[in-house]
Structure formats: C-alpha cells, structure tokens
Amino acid sequence: MSKAQIKVMDNGSFKVSGDVELIDMDGNVFETKPVFSLCRCGLSQKMPFCDASHRGQFDSCVRAEKMVNEK
C-alpha cells in the first residue's frame, strides 16, 4: 500500500489515505477503508469518523506555512 497521507479539507474533515492503522487509547483497532475521513469539528455522530455533520456549521481553511531553515 502507499505512504500514508492526511489532507486537511477546507471546512471539513481530515481525509486519510494510504497504509495507516487507526487505534483508540485502549489499543483497539478501528476498521477502516483504504480512504476514510476523520472528524475535526466535533459534530459527527460516528466519531472518530466524519459523517458530514459539519456542512454549513464548521469554518476552517488551514494552510501550512513553509518552513525556513534557520542558521
């Protein structure tokens, strides 16, 4: 399987793809698909997965800042 990737979706979830295992604090493994979405708004009824409850109720457009090498 491919390298894991987590994409921060505008006004939505974390889209996860690739070779990844999702585990809770007790060590229990969640069954996942090759591509799945994790809730980041806290409104989902299917936590930790996104169920699209965020639509129209969550506003976040995160952008990564370029890292600058300091000397």
C-alpha positions, 0 to 999 in steps of 0.5 A: 500500500502507499505512504500514508497521507492526511489532507486537511479539507477546507471546512471539513474533515481530515481525509486519510489515505494510504497504509495507516492503522487507526487505534483508540487509547485502549489499543483497539483497532478501528476498521477502516477503508483504504480512504476514510475521513476523520472528524475535526469539528466535533459534530459527527455522530460516528466519531472518530469518523466524519459523517458530514455533520459539519456542512454549513456549521464548521469554518476552517481553511488551514494552510501550512506555512513553509518552513525556513531553515534557520542558521 
